[in-house]
Amino acid sequence: MIRFFVLVLCVMFLFPHIVQAQEQKSTRELADEAYEFQQYPRAVNLYNDLVSKSKNPPLEIMGKLANSYLKMGTIPAATYWYENMLKRPESGDSIRLIFIEMLKRTEDYKKAKEQIALLSDKRKAMLLAGCDSAVAWKSLLPDYALENIKDLCTQNDEWISGVTKQGLLIEGNGYRKMGISGKSESHPNVDERIGQPYFKSYMLKQYIRGNANNVLDEVIPSVLGRLPYNIGPVCFNAREDTAYVTINQLVETRGLKQTFNLLIFRTVKDKDGYKWKKLEFVRELNYKGSSSSHAVINREGNVLYFVSDRPGGSGKSDIWYSERQADHSWGTPKNCGPVINTSEDEACPTINEYGYLYFSSKGHPGMGGYDIFRVAGDRATWDGLQNLRSPVNSGGDDMGFILRGNDLEGFFSSNRLGGMGGDDVYHFMDAHLTEKLKQPDTAKLAVVTPETVTKPTIKPEIVAVKPPAPDTLTNPDKAVVGRLEKLRFLYDYNSAVLLDESKRVLDNVAAVLKERPNWRLIIKSYADSRGSDSYNLNLTAQRCYAVIAYLTNKGISPKRFSYQNMGEKDPINPCSDGVPCTESQHQENRRTELTVVH
């Protein structure tokens, strides 16, 4: 502490003119300096001070203020300033394009289309198609049971980056104070660009264990635990003895200005398989002066995909690939081509099923921000691009699509409206997900206007099943069918979690189905009369999926199940809308029933 004060006093004594010059910098100079150094929270405060003192602030100041808010993820404030910029006669299409993107992020597609109509930009038709598709997709009943995993979400950012045999990989900057891996940081280092702590990589082990507790651990803390700046994503090979890590690396310092790039490093386990070695720079995958990040390896281990803004791409950030060579090094990276890459940003590649790549894009027609897409192929040969639509995609940034091993549930991340903070982790379930993904028309763009879209009548989703074969059941089997169809699985209020008693009964149901492999089930779920029709339809879908997921985990193929999410239809007592009832009476209506198809 003494040395610090001595140093400051010496500087002030020897160089008083420097101190005086610093004190004489104007608010505009300080604001521009903060903006140039990407210290956006500080820039926001200074630019706000400037615009508050001027009735007609320069367009440049308004633009830097709006962009600072955008970089920080403060969309409402950014939208406000871009809209005000458009009131100035000197503004043009470049500002209008950003404002349109802000409107799409808040899912104000009607106003976005009004602004698109004023454009002279060549992308006008594509932008209109994206808005029309978003309106059409949002008008449909939800395809998936979707929930925000609030136990994993903070007021900061958490997003899915991949998966291992042990668990789900999450990048987050809101966990540093939580004592994960036995360590907590009361004052973590802050990224001055956004005013939040730097990111670290974590693993959610509940993903594999299937218990009720979310267990978060740091990823390779012995190697990554003390690194400065942002860490991750992390990708493992199939044997999980090699990890490719994205590091936010300081590459240049000029005066007070620092330049960071995302670079890919590698760490491997020692020959005993217990200790991770020091990080090494992967020369083949990085390009001087550019960023390279978010590596993911295919199942065979011979192709690695990653994101880079290096020269030779289609636009801003593209997805590239590299092939493993005979000496186990990686070959010269090549661009994945125009089916995937656009003039805008592509990011967050993930691999689930064999022969498919999932990624996020701002350049393909979509709902706003980053949308998640699925495409078949490998390397530079791709076909059948699919937008995963609502409710997976939204007006916000959607990324990191991961399927669980049972192919009927998974995870992704989004900063959509209604979340807890920035990027949140979402969980989805759909017993017929793989069939829906194989439908060839998933990405077709419906050209409609908000006025022509009529709201569908709220009715249960009835999944068709084949008519039963002629009755050949033995009397004992008929008795079993009778017992199965009398079962009722009850739920707590506003919950799709199976009760312990329900799980014990479903264990017996699974045993019956294993003994009779030709039998199938129609699973019907109901809600009580409280809540809106649309909410209860979604809730009963989640109850259907909870039963399907449980039986699937017991070894029964999901192809043997169909479901009907009935909402509050067919109560078994008089407790309909407006009728006073006890909680036990309401619970009788919150149920799942089974119908046997043989």
Sequence and secondary structure as in RCSB ss.txt:
>XXXX:A:sequence
MIRFFVLVLCVMFLFPHIVQAQEQKSTRELADEAYEFQQYPRAVNLYNDLVSKSKNPPLEIMGKLANSYLKMGTI
PAATYWYENMLKRPESGDSIRLIFIEMLKRTEDYKKAKEQIALLSDKRKAMLLAGCDSAVAWKSLLPDYALENIK
DLCTQNDEWISGVTKQGLLIEGNGYRKMGISGKSESHPNVDERIGQPYFKSYMLKQYIRGNANNVLDEVIPSVLG
RLPYNIGPVCFNAREDTAYVTINQLVETRGLKQTFNLLIFRTVKDKDGYKWKKLEFVRELNYKGSSSSHAVINRE
GNVLYFVSDRPGGSGKSDIWYSERQADHSWGTPKNCGPVINTSEDEACPTINEYGYLYFSSKGHPGMGGYDIFRV
AGDRATWDGLQNLRSPVNSGGDDMGFILRGNDLEGFFSSNRLGGMGGDDVYHFMDAHLTEKLKQPDTAKLAVVTP
ETVTKPTIKPEIVAVKPPAPDTLTNPDKAVVGRLEKLRFLYDYNSAVLLDESKRVLDNVAAVLKERPNWRLIIKS
YADSRGSDSYNLNLTAQRCYAVIAYLTNKGISPKRFSYQNMGEKDPINPCSDGVPCTESQHQENRRTELTVVH
>XXXX:A:secstr
 HHHHHHHHHHHHH HHHHHHHHT  HHHHHHHHHHTT HHHHHHHHHHHHHT SS  HHHHHHHHHHHHHHT H
HHHHHHHHHHTTSTT  HHHHHHHHHHHHHTT HHHHHHHHTT   TTHHHHHHHHHHHHHHHHS  SSEEEE G
GG  SS EEEEEE SS EEEEESS TTS GGG   SS  EETTTTEE  EEEEETHHHH SSS  EEESSHHHHT
T  S EEEEEE TTSSEEEEEEEEEEEEETTEEEEEEEEEEEEB TTSSSB   EE TTT  TTS EEEEEE TT
SSEEEEEE  TTSSSSSEEEEEEB TTS B   EE  TTT  SS EEEEE  STTEEEEEESSSS SSSSEEEEE
EEETTEEEEEEE  TTT  SS EEEEEE TTSSEEEEEE  TT SSSSEEEEEE TTHHHHHT TTTT      T
TT        EE            HHHHHHHHHHHH  EE  TT     HHHHHHHHHHHHHHHH TT EEEEEE
   S S HHHHHHHHHHHHHHHHHHHHHTT  GGGEEEEE TT S SSS  TT    HHHHHHHSEEEEEEE 
